[in-house]
Amino acid sequence: MSDSGKTAASAYAEPGELEQGVVGTELLLAGVDGSGVVRRTLLPGGIRVVTEAMPLVRSVSLGIWVGVGSRDESVELAGASHYLEHLLFKGTPRRSALDISASVEAVGGDINAFTTKEYTCYYARVLDADLPLAADVLTDVVSSALLRAEDVESEREVILEEIAMTEDDPGDLVHEEFSLAMWGDTPLGRPIAGSVESVRALTRDQVEEHYRRHYVGPNLVVAAAGNLRHEHVVELVRRGFERAAGDSHIALSPDTAPRNSRAEQDAAGPTPLMMEPSVRLLGKKTEQAHLVLGTPGVRRLDDRRWALGVLAAVLGGGMSSRLFQEVREKRGLAYSVYSFATQFTDSGAFGVYAGCQPKKLREVLSLCRAEIERAAAEGISEQELALGIGQLRGGTVLGLEDTGSRMSRIGKSELVYGQHLSVDAVLDRIGAVTLDEVKRVATELLATAPAAAVVGPYKNVEDFA
């Protein structure tokens, strides 16, 4: 461990001091030569602390993951999870909004948050010596938000500006329209930020009730990756939540158990959420037309996800992909064209995006449909299989070179997946994908009627059906 790591450790309790406040610690992944070791500790109140050691770096990324997102909202609460993400930075009994940001930025760190359809994350990245500060700030923010009426009103206007910004970006807007085309007016289909109408209608009491219901110990995972010692992180997190306990609704009862991951909750649940795919057109005067075309995908823990990932890489994962070659290289019809696969606990989507001049959209749409149909009918070649596997394997490793990505990986693994796979295990599973697996998933998914979303200067949705 570097000298800076030892300096950080001096702010922690010694390992022997952990016994009173810890329910149990597990080794999840052994790692190699001290790197990649993943451990989990259960704290009183059901809070889980998961860490990954990266002893050769000089930083730590710390995130508090909350198992609530936009799909957990009723129509009346649409946008409440995202609203909370904003409000938690407005102040606590111990810190003003300026104190929260300035304390981390004063040591060269970053602090921020994001909301998805299934979870919310508050995170900071700091030098390893400043981990105690990051832990104290984040535990304070998540557990002790004031949610003052005046802050609710001022932040309402900020969120409405954020929604307006999305509406001015057709490249983002088309993906929201695609979600509606795929899942309809359901929590999974609606925008994460809510609508102008729902945000204007939300009250402080509704937002506070949402906070108290979902921001509870069993629904929290604290993840950290970098130059750290697991015991020290556990002690910092425990002290942070205990320090905030007098101003927080989060109970620290030693009898409280953590919740299962979202994927585990859904494993024995109903059949996957699938709607009748539709075609949506949002007529706007834009310089470019934007298209997303897609079909139902797979659940988060569906074993077919590995083959679908390879298929996505072959169809539109890079400059050598089928779509890039056919749409851009051979015909010059679009600058950006790519494919993607999205998974949720009970549903998923496979899609293709393209942006082009409005007069070229029908030809681009025809080419995208043709490539999807060809993949469904014929699968891919041996050469394409090797290319797709290589692209996924390389992207997996290169995407885990920093503490932030490692922290995100173990946080989501604990909160959403309910399983921790080593990087080698992931690479092995990708490498084991066969032509038959890709052909099977292509036939099962891509042969269905696609949903489509178009944003551009058009009037007739029937033109894209």
Secondary structure, 3 states (H helix, E strand, C coil): CCHHHHHHHCCCCCHHHHHHHCCEEEEEECCECCECCEEEEECCCCCEEEEEECCCCCEEEEEEEECCCHHHCCCCCCCHHHHHHHHCCCECCCCEHHHHHHHHHCCCCEEEEEECCCCEEEEEEEEHHHHHHHHHHHHHHHHCCCCCHHHHHHHHHHHHHHHHHHHCCHHHHHHHHHHHHHHCCCCCCCCCCCCHHHHHHCCHHHHHHHHHHHCCHHHEEEEEEECCCHHHHHHHHHHHHHHHHHHCCCCCCCCCCCCCCHHHHHHCCCCCCCCCCCEEEEECCCCCEEEEEEEECCCCCCCCHHHHHHHHHHHHCCCCCHHHHHHHHCCCCCCEEEEEEEECCCCEEEEEEEEECHHHHHHHHHHHHHHHHHHHHHCCCHHHHHHHHHHHHHHHHHCCCCHHHHHHHHHHHHHHHCCCCCHHHHHHHHHCCCHHHHHHHHHHHHCCCCEEEEEECCCCHHHHC
